[in-house]
Amino acid sequence: MWKNIIIVAIVFTLASCGSSKKGAQASKESNKIVLGTETMAYKSLGNGVASISLKLYDNDTFKFDFKSIPQPETDEKEVKISEKGTFTSDGAWKTLYFKDPKFLLAAIFDTDFGSGKEFDVIDEEHVKIDTSKKSLSIWGVVCDKE
C-alpha cells in the first residue's frame, strides 16, 4: 500500500512540474496523429491506483491514456495523460514514439514494477514493449491484453 502511495506522489510531482496544464494536456504533436483501426489493446484491471489503457492501431499509431485515482487520505489531485504516437515493429517488440511527451516515460514505464522483461525505456520519447506478453505492468498496475 505504501509503495502505491509513494508512486502516486512521484507521478503527481512529475506531472505538476512547469505549467499546471502540462499533466492534463497531450503534446501538440500528439494531437495531429490520426489513429487507424485498433489491432491490440492493454487495459488495467480494477484497482484503486489508476485507470490505464494502451491501444495499438493498424497504421502504426497508438494511444496511451492514464488517469490516476487520488487516495482518500491525501489531498492529491487526479492526473490525466492522453497521448497519441507512432510505433515501429520488430517482431513482437513495438517501439512506441511519444513526440515531446508532457510526462516522464521512466516514471510510468518503471521496470521496478514489472514482472519480467516487458518493456525498455530507451530515452525520453521512446519505450519498447513486448506485445507477446499477456499483460504489462504500467506504473505498477497490471494491464491485461484484450
Helices and strands as residue ranges (DSSP letters): H 2-16, H 28-31, E 38-44, E 50-57, E 61-68, E 80-90, E 93-97, H 105-108, G 111-113, E 119-121, E 126-130, E 135-138, E 141-145
